[in-house]
Amino acid sequence: MRKPLKKSLALLLMLSMVGPTFAEKSFAADQKIQFSDIKGHWAEANIQAWGDEGLIRGYLDHSFKPNTYITRAEFMNLVNGAFGYSGQAKITFNDVSESAWYYEAISIANANGYIDGYTDGTMKPQDPITRQEAAKVIAGILNLELNETAANVFSDSSSIAAWGKGAVGGAVAAKIISGYADGTFKPLNSITRAEAVSALVKAVETDATTAAKPAKPKGTATVLNVNPPADEARLSAVKHGANAGDDTLKNIAETNPFIDILDGFDQVWSMNLADWRDGTAATKIGADGKNAKYGDGPTPYYDGFKNDPTVAVADQKTYANEEIRNKATWEANIKYVEKVTQNRTGEETLAAYYDDQRDKIYSVMEGFGPLANTYVDIIKPKTNVERTVDEMNVVLTEETVEDESQGIGDWEAKTELADLVHLVDLVRFKIPASSNPSKYFYSSPRPWRMNSNGEVKEVVDSKGLPVWETLGEGEKKEVPLASGGTKSTGEKHYQQYETNVKLIPALTYVKRIAEDGRGKDGAFPSGHTSAAYLSVFPLAYATPERFTELLTRAAQLGENRIVTGMHSPLDVIGGRIQSTAMAAYALNQAENKVVLEKGYENAGEVFGAAAKEKNMSLYEYAHTVTEDYTFKSAYDEHKWEDHDANKAFYREKMTYGLPQTGTKGLAPVVPQGAEALLETRQPYLTDEQRRQVLYTTSIDSGYPVLDESKGWGRIDLVTAADGYGAFLNNVTVDMDASKGRFNAEDWWRNDITGSGMLTKKGTGTLTLTGENSYTGGTLLQAGTLVAESAAAFGTGDLYVENGTVVVDVDGALNLNRNFTMDNGTLELVVADNNSQLNVGRKLYIDGGSLKLDLSNYKIEGSKDITLITANGITGEFDSVTADGYDVTVTYEKGRVIAHVVAK
């Protein structure tokens, strides 16, 4: 934020050129001194004047060293003082530590958006700042017109960088900085202390005296590259996903893209069997006398049987070479399971049990929230799985397997939501979306088979033979469930292991039987987790109003797989990654377009009608709990109400806090076709823009499995649903309210950074709620732009050509730079007598109206309210109104004050 400057120019320049370079040798700032080395220097007057005021410091020998260069950090310190900048932003430059003297100066500079770091993540604070860099900073602060023609008069203009030429020319044309007598500018030379002081004196004089209308924000010239990774072309999930349905191609990473994107797992834990990985096992005779059949798991091929209690465990070959390749990650993975399973509550246990035993579509429909009862009334899904918390501590000797489509009821029935159901059926069942090929390919151990080091130590007797546990009794029996599916009982046998993982007792009976062995019971990736995400993606596509909540419900189901003790974080991460790519495959197939469109329209019509009955918009209705759930659910109707909590939970479960053993800070990767996942959530953006959203909201690199996923593991869809994470290029949003839903109104809730600008077009409404620090400025050309945070519009200019800006902030909206009104409306939601809008530089009013919303601030009689503060005000609003009040406005130096009289 920029503080208004109220003193004379001399007193404004409270600059102290401090820093470790010469801080120890400097005089106190309040001492007047005659510098010993500036007599006859071209900058003598400015330097001495500042010295007389105690505004700059020299050295102990009374010298100033006017021709010594100034560092980038020192220059920022000067600029912050010259222009009264304050307010800090979190900075992450890898060469700026919080303990450095210049941390605050750089933080202020970053918050006010006038200087950029480098592409390698550095700021280089102690490097000299060049003349062209200084010119760019000053031109940006003053919003000078870029003028390459003025720069081209210099004989060395070809040496001026393309990014700085217009700024250099603008600063020269404004007589803030000049060239040399020999006709050069010397853009790459370090600017001297004298040149820096003189340029800033002129810059502040220009800023204080000019009444010129600020130019429109320009943002950045950067073009963000969000092309898919080059190595994806060979085996793209959205182009080659059909391979997963081929009996041969589906078996290995080389030909199945949904296994390939998980192959980072082999760098964490591996069977270490090359012929299984490369597929040659399918062409060679194994121990069972046959070629490998991947669907049987690896054990028959390598040992000749699935499992045999008469063969010593030490003699079995399938896992003889298994290898923990990333010990830190693998141990953290199992310890997470141990902690969760040893500390789960009764309620958590019951919910996890339900998510294990119930149909996955049924489970995740809770993510519909207030829409769920309408869905249930129409679809009529049922479940026969109902237990109590007390039963969770009992070893139940029965297993229920509900129909996988229970959550969509009789999906062939012609219900009001038939098109939505067809969309769910398409993504969940009609594409090659099984997790089994991956499970057999990796054949990793379940957590209940591992000790605290992630090792598999099977319990054996004195002869080395496996010791099996028996549960249940009698012959196996299956009886149908009234809701669809079966319940089975009978005697079962189970392998035993050294482990500290505590399975839910009620689920002990549903483990893989000993006769099938480890090879038929791969843990990675989690099939339940994959099924959950494959269930929510079509629901979220059709009902984007519940996009975040549905995805969070799938993430909760993944977490519940760990609560049961059946899976580990890596298993759940793998399930999420794989199902995300599978869903994108379905959404990108041209033949599915009609089903997608009908599903979206169907959900909008049915849920929209229910919202209309409540006199609400669909979005409002989808987020207003008005009644209890009318169906059996694992969680109640309030579970997913907290948006910020959902967002934090989802991101946490993307990595589970596993160690970043890889390289941090790598650029995000957006896989081909991933943008389709946001198509209905952000329908007003282009495909390219949705890719930019995914890019700027991706999580950091360095996480095993995620880094090798070709981008699928790092895209954070819940954060992406809240809009851009950074404007790394200029962003234009064109919303057509007539198309309804998110075309009409949306909310960007992320804290937006970057050097780009935002341009808002169209008739829709966009609300910014984050603590934003983007520096490129904001241009409103049409529609409505709402600020719901003090830093909603970042640190650049706000320029209103037309449309309505609504300021509805708890406190005041802070604009660091200029606010220009050409036309349109400024609407201030007034809650108290304090300023609603603080403008760091100029408020320039060339037209437009001011509307006061006093619905939250009842005034009896009359009251004077300070509406806006600014460093300078030019012009007046064409009209000022407030429903129920007469308003007159006065424009003082630095303040707009409303005299409000109740009618």
NORZI-V122390 format. One record per residue. N is the residue number from 0. OMEGA is omega in degrees with one decimal (999 if undefined). Layout:
n | omega
N | OMEGA
N | OMEGA
This chain:
n | omega
0 | 177.9
1 | 178.0
2 | 177.0
3 | -179.6
4 | -171.3
5 | -175.5
6 | 176.1
7 | -176.2
8 | -177.6
9 | -178.5
10 | 178.7
11 | -170.1
12 | -179.7
13 | -174.4
14 | 172.3
15 | -177.1
16 | -174.1
17 | 177.1
18 | -176.9
19 | -179.6
20 | -178.4
21 | -178.9
22 | -176.4
23 | -174.6
24 | -172.2
25 | 176.2
26 | 174.2
27 | -173.8
28 | -176.7
29 | 177.8
30 | 172.3
31 | -173.3
32 | 172.9
33 | -179.4
34 | -171.9
35 | -171.4
36 | -178.7
37 | -178.0
38 | 179.4
39 | 177.9
40 | -177.9
41 | -178.7
42 | -174.0
43 | -174.2
44 | -179.1
45 | -177.9
46 | -177.0
47 | 178.6
48 | 178.8
49 | 177.6
50 | 178.4
51 | 179.5
52 | -177.5
53 | -173.6
54 | 173.4
55 | -173.6
56 | 173.6
57 | -177.9
58 | -176.3
59 | 178.4
60 | 179.4
61 | 176.4
62 | 176.0
63 | -178.1
64 | -173.6
65 | -176.3
66 | 175.5
67 | -178.4
68 | 177.5
69 | -178.2
70 | 178.3
71 | -179.8
72 | 179.2
73 | 178.9
74 | 177.3
75 | 178.2
76 | 177.0
77 | -178.2
78 | -179.4
79 | 178.8
80 | -176.7
81 | -174.9
82 | 175.3
83 | -177.9
84 | 175.5
85 | -178.2
86 | -175.7
87 | 176.1
88 | 176.8
89 | 179.4
90 | -175.7
91 | 178.2
92 | -172.5
93 | 177.2
94 | 178.1
95 | 179.5
96 | -178.2
97 | -178.7
98 | -178.0
99 | -178.6
100 | -174.8
101 | -178.3
102 | -178.0
103 | -179.4
104 | -179.5
105 | 177.8
106 | 177.5
107 | 178.7
108 | 179.8
109 | 179.7
110 | -178.1
111 | 165.9
112 | -176.8
113 | 178.2
114 | -178.2
115 | 169.5
116 | -178.3
117 | -175.5
118 | 178.8
119 | 176.9
120 | -179.9
121 | 173.0
122 | -177.6
123 | -172.8
124 | -175.7
125 | 172.8
126 | 174.0
127 | 175.0
128 | -177.1
129 | 179.5
130 | 179.8
131 | 176.3
132 | 178.4
133 | 178.5
134 | 179.9
135 | 178.3
136 | -176.5
137 | 179.2
138 | 178.7
139 | 179.8
140 | -178.0
141 | -179.2
142 | -178.8
143 | 174.7
144 | 177.6
145 | -171.1
146 | -179.4
147 | -179.9
148 | 179.4
149 | 178.6
150 | -176.1
151 | 178.9
152 | -178.7
153 | -176.9
154 | 178.2
155 | -177.6
156 | 179.1
157 | 179.2
158 | 179.8
159 | -178.5
160 | -179.6
161 | -178.8
162 | -175.8
163 | -172.7
164 | 179.9
165 | 179.8
166 | 177.7
167 | 179.3
168 | 178.5
169 | 179.3
170 | 177.8
171 | -178.8
172 | 178.4
173 | 178.6
174 | 177.8
175 | 178.4
176 | -176.4
177 | 177.5
178 | -176.6
179 | -176.2
180 | -179.0
181 | 177.0
182 | 179.4
183 | 173.7
184 | -178.5
185 | -174.4
186 | -175.6
187 | 176.7
188 | 174.4
189 | 178.6
190 | -177.6
191 | 177.6
192 | 179.8
193 | 180.0
194 | -179.1
195 | 179.6
196 | -178.4
197 | 179.6
198 | -178.7
199 | 174.3
200 | -179.3
201 | 179.7
202 | 179.7
203 | 176.3
204 | 178.4
205 | -178.0
206 | -174.6
207 | -171.7
208 | -174.4
209 | 174.3
210 | -177.5
211 | 178.1
212 | 179.2
213 | 176.7
214 | 176.2
215 | 177.1
216 | -179.3
217 | 178.6
218 | -176.1
219 | 175.7
220 | -177.9
221 | 173.0
222 | -175.8
223 | 178.6
224 | 178.9
225 | 178.0
226 | 177.3
227 | 178.9
228 | -176.4
229 | -175.9
230 | 178.9
231 | -173.6
232 | -177.9
233 | -174.7
234 | -178.3
235 | 179.8
236 | -176.4
237 | 179.0
238 | -173.6
239 | -178.9
240 | 179.6
241 | 177.3
242 | -177.8
243 | 176.9
244 | 179.0
245 | -173.5
246 | -179.4
247 | -174.7
248 | -174.6
249 | -165.6
250 | -172.6
251 | -177.1
252 | -177.0
253 | -174.2
254 | 178.4
255 | -176.1
256 | -178.5
257 | 168.9
258 | -176.9
259 | -177.0
260 | 177.4
261 | -166.9
262 | 171.3
263 | 178.5
264 | -178.8
265 | 176.1
266 | 177.5
267 | 178.1
268 | -176.3
269 | 168.7
270 | 177.5
271 | 179.3
272 | -172.7
273 | -176.6
274 | 174.1
275 | -178.2
276 | -175.2
277 | 174.9
278 | 179.7
279 | 176.5
280 | -179.9
281 | -178.5
282 | -178.6
283 | 179.5
284 | 179.9
285 | -177.1
286 | 179.1
287 | 179.0
288 | -176.8
289 | 168.9
290 | -178.9
291 | 169.9
292 | -172.4
293 | 179.5
294 | 176.1
295 | -173.7
296 | -172.6
297 | -170.1
298 | 178.7
299 | -178.2
300 | -175.0
301 | -178.3
302 | 179.6
303 | -180.0
304 | 174.0
305 | 174.6
306 | -176.8
307 | -177.9
308 | -179.7
309 | 179.4
310 | 179.7
311 | -178.8
312 | -178.1
313 | -178.2
314 | -179.1
315 | -164.7
316 | -171.1
317 | -175.1
318 | -178.3
319 | -176.9
320 | -176.7
321 | -170.6
322 | 171.4
323 | -172.8
324 | 175.7
325 | -172.4
326 | -177.5
327 | -179.2
328 | -175.7
329 | 179.7
330 | 176.4
331 | 179.4
332 | -177.3
333 | 180.0
334 | 175.1
335 | -179.8
336 | 179.7
337 | -178.6
338 | -177.4
339 | -175.7
340 | 178.8
341 | -175.1
342 | -178.5
343 | 176.2
344 | 177.9
345 | -179.6
346 | 177.3
347 | 180.0
348 | -178.9
349 | 179.1
350 | 178.8
351 | 176.9
352 | 179.4
353 | -179.0
354 | 176.0
355 | -168.5
356 | -178.4
357 | 172.9
358 | -173.4
359 | 176.8
360 | 177.5
361 | -178.2
362 | -171.0
363 | 179.7
364 | 174.3
365 | 179.1
366 | 174.8
367 | 179.7
368 | -178.5
369 | 177.4
370 | -171.2
371 | -178.1
372 | 176.4
373 | 177.8
374 | -177.7
375 | 179.5
376 | -177.5
377 | -174.6
378 | -179.1
379 | 174.2
380 | -178.6
381 | 172.4
382 | 173.7
383 | -179.3
384 | 179.7
385 | -176.9
386 | 174.7
387 | 177.8
388 | -179.0
389 | -178.3
390 | -178.0
391 | -179.8
392 | 179.6
393 | 175.2
394 | -179.1
395 | -178.6
396 | 173.3
397 | -178.4
398 | 178.0
399 | 176.4
400 | -179.3
401 | 175.3
402 | -176.1
403 | -178.5
404 | -177.0
405 | -177.3
406 | 174.8
407 | 173.7
408 | 175.1
409 | -168.7
410 | 178.5
411 | 179.5
412 | -179.1
413 | 178.6
414 | 177.7
415 | -179.2
416 | -176.1
417 | -178.2
418 | 174.4
419 | 179.8
420 | 178.5
421 | 176.9
422 | 177.4
423 | 179.5
424 | 179.6
425 | -174.3
426 | -175.6
427 | -169.9
428 | -170.3
429 | 176.7
430 | 177.2
431 | -169.6
432 | 179.7
433 | 175.1
434 | -174.8
435 | 178.5
436 | 177.9
437 | 179.9
438 | -178.5
439 | -178.8
440 | -177.4
441 | 176.4
442 | -179.3
443 | -176.4
444 | 170.1
445 | -178.8
446 | -179.1
447 | 173.1
448 | -171.9
449 | 172.0
450 | -173.8
451 | 176.2
452 | -177.5
453 | 178.7
454 | 177.9
455 | 179.6
456 | -179.1
457 | 178.4
458 | -178.9
459 | 176.9
460 | -175.9
461 | 178.9
462 | -179.4
463 | 179.5
464 | -178.7
465 | 176.3
466 | -177.5
467 | 176.4
468 | 179.0
469 | 174.2
470 | -179.1
471 | 179.4
472 | 177.5
473 | 179.3
474 | 178.1
475 | 178.5
476 | 176.0
477 | 177.0
478 | -178.8
479 | 173.3
480 | -179.2
481 | -178.5
482 | -176.0
483 | -176.2
484 | -175.5
485 | 169.8
486 | -177.0
487 | 177.2
488 | 178.7
489 | -177.3
490 | 176.9
491 | 179.4
492 | -175.1
493 | 171.5
494 | 179.8
495 | -174.4
496 | 169.8
497 | -176.1
498 | 172.2
499 | 175.2
500 | -178.2
501 | 175.1
502 | 169.9
503 | -177.7
504 | -177.4
505 | -179.9
506 | -178.8
507 | -175.8
508 | -175.7
509 | 174.8
510 | 175.0
511 | -176.7
512 | -176.4
513 | -177.8
514 | 178.3
515 | 177.5
516 | -179.9
517 | -172.9
518 | 178.7
519 | -172.0
520 | 179.6
521 | -177.5
522 | -174.0
523 | -3.6
524 | 179.4
525 | 179.5
526 | 177.5
527 | 179.9
528 | 178.5
529 | 179.8
530 | 178.8
531 | 179.9
532 | 178.0
533 | 176.2
534 | -175.5
535 | -177.5
536 | 177.0
537 | 177.0
538 | 179.4
539 | 177.2
540 | -178.0
541 | -175.8
542 | -175.3
543 | 175.8
544 | 178.3
545 | -176.7
546 | -176.7
547 | -176.1
548 | 178.5
549 | 178.4
550 | 178.0
551 | 176.9
552 | 176.6
553 | 177.4
554 | 177.5
555 | 176.7
556 | 175.8
557 | 176.7
558 | -179.2
559 | 174.0
560 | 176.8
561 | 178.4
562 | 179.2
563 | -172.9
564 | -177.7
565 | -176.3
566 | 179.8
567 | 176.9
568 | -179.5
569 | 177.7
570 | -178.2
571 | 176.6
572 | 178.7
573 | 178.5
574 | 178.2
575 | -178.0
576 | -175.4
577 | -177.6
578 | 177.0
579 | 178.8
580 | 178.8
581 | 178.8
582 | 178.0
583 | 175.7
584 | -179.3
585 | -176.0
586 | -177.4
587 | -178.9
588 | -175.8
589 | -177.5
590 | -179.4
591 | -171.9
592 | -178.1
593 | 179.4
594 | 179.5
595 | -178.5
596 | -179.4
597 | 178.7
598 | 179.1
599 | -179.2
600 | -179.0
601 | 179.8
602 | 179.8
603 | -179.1
604 | -175.1
605 | -179.4
606 | 176.6
607 | 177.9
608 | 177.9
609 | 178.3
610 | -179.0
611 | 177.6
612 | 179.4
613 | -177.4
614 | 179.8
615 | 167.3
616 | 179.8
617 | -179.8
618 | 179.9
619 | -180.0
620 | -178.4
621 | -178.9
622 | 177.4
623 | 179.9
624 | -179.3
625 | -179.0
626 | 177.0
627 | 172.6
628 | 179.4
629 | -177.1
630 | 178.9
631 | -174.9
632 | 177.6
633 | -179.5
634 | -179.0
635 | -172.2
636 | 179.8
637 | -170.8
638 | -170.7
639 | -175.7
640 | -173.3
641 | -175.5
642 | -178.2
643 | 178.3
644 | 176.5
645 | -176.7
646 | -179.8
647 | -179.7
648 | -177.9
649 | -179.3
650 | 178.9
651 | -176.4
652 | 172.4
653 | -177.0
654 | -176.2
655 | 178.6
656 | 177.0
657 | -174.2
658 | 175.1
659 | -177.2
660 | 177.7
661 | -177.8
662 | 177.5
663 | 171.6
664 | 177.1
665 | 179.9
666 | 176.2
667 | 177.8
668 | 178.1
669 | -176.7
670 | -179.9
671 | 174.5
672 | -177.2
673 | -178.3
674 | -179.8
675 | -179.2
676 | 179.3
677 | -170.7
678 | -179.5
679 | 177.8
680 | 177.8
681 | -173.4
682 | -178.2
683 | 177.4
684 | 173.4
685 | 175.9
686 | 179.9
687 | 179.5
688 | 176.9
689 | 175.4
690 | 176.9
691 | 177.1
692 | 178.8
693 | 179.6
694 | -172.5
695 | 177.4
696 | 179.3
697 | 177.3
698 | -178.0
699 | 175.8
700 | 177.3
701 | -178.4
702 | 177.1
703 | -178.0
704 | -179.6
705 | -177.3
706 | -176.3
707 | -172.4
708 | -178.4
709 | 174.8
710 | -174.7
711 | -178.3
712 | -173.9
713 | 179.7
714 | -179.3
715 | -172.6
716 | 179.3
717 | 174.8
718 | 178.8
719 | 178.3
720 | 178.6
721 | 173.9
722 | -177.0
723 | 170.4
724 | 178.7
725 | 170.6
726 | 179.1
727 | 169.7
728 | 176.9
729 | -173.9
730 | 176.1
731 | -178.8
732 | -179.1
733 | -174.4
734 | 178.9
735 | -174.9
736 | -178.2
737 | 179.2
738 | 173.8
739 | 178.5
740 | -176.5
741 | 170.8
742 | -176.4
743 | -177.7
744 | 176.5
745 | -177.4
746 | 173.2
747 | -170.4
748 | 179.9
749 | 172.7
750 | -169.3
751 | 177.1
752 | 172.8
753 | -177.0
754 | -179.3
755 | 179.8
756 | 176.2
757 | 171.9
758 | -179.6
759 | 177.0
760 | 173.8
761 | -172.0
762 | -176.6
763 | -178.6
764 | 176.2
765 | -179.4
766 | 177.3
767 | -175.1
768 | -173.2
769 | 171.3
770 | -169.0
771 | 179.6
772 | 178.1
773 | -167.8
774 | -170.3
775 | 179.1
776 | -176.5
777 | 180.0
778 | 176.4
779 | 180.0
780 | 179.6
781 | 178.6
782 | -175.3
783 | 176.7
784 | -174.2
785 | 174.5
786 | 178.1
787 | 174.2
788 | -176.7
789 | -177.6
790 | -173.6
791 | -174.8
792 | 174.9
793 | -174.4
794 | 179.5
795 | 178.0
796 | 166.3
797 | -176.5
798 | -178.2
799 | 174.2
800 | 178.6
801 | -177.8
802 | -175.6
803 | 170.4
804 | 178.1
805 | 176.3
806 | -178.2
807 | -170.1
808 | 171.7
809 | -171.8
810 | -179.4
811 | 171.8
812 | 179.0
813 | 174.4
814 | -175.9
815 | -173.0
816 | -173.9
817 | 171.1
818 | -177.4
819 | 175.2
820 | 172.6
821 | -176.4
822 | 177.1
823 | -172.6
824 | 168.2
825 | 179.1
826 | 179.7
827 | 174.7
828 | -170.7
829 | 179.9
830 | -179.7
831 | -175.5
832 | -179.7
833 | 179.6
834 | 179.1
835 | -175.3
836 | 177.6
837 | -178.5
838 | -175.3
839 | -179.2
840 | -172.9
841 | 163.5
842 | -176.6
843 | -175.6
844 | -179.2
845 | -177.5
846 | 177.6
847 | -175.2
848 | 176.7
849 | 178.9
850 | 178.8
851 | 175.1
852 | -176.9
853 | -176.9
854 | 178.8
855 | -176.6
856 | -176.6
857 | -179.6
858 | 175.3
859 | -177.0
860 | -179.0
861 | 179.8
862 | 172.2
863 | -177.2
864 | 172.2
865 | -176.5
866 | -173.0
867 | 167.0
868 | -179.6
869 | 178.1
870 | 176.7
871 | -176.7
872 | 175.8
873 | 176.1
874 | -179.7
875 | 175.8
876 | 178.3
877 | 179.8
878 | 177.3
879 | -177.0
880 | 172.8
881 | -177.9
882 | 177.5
883 | -176.2
884 | 167.2
885 | -175.4
886 | 168.2
887 | -174.3
888 | 172.3
889 | -177.4
890 | 177.4
891 | 176.2
892 | 176.8
893 | -179.1
894 | 168.3
895 | -173.5
896 | 178.5
897 | 171.2
898 | -171.8
899 | -179.8
900 | 179.4
901 | 179.3
902 | 999
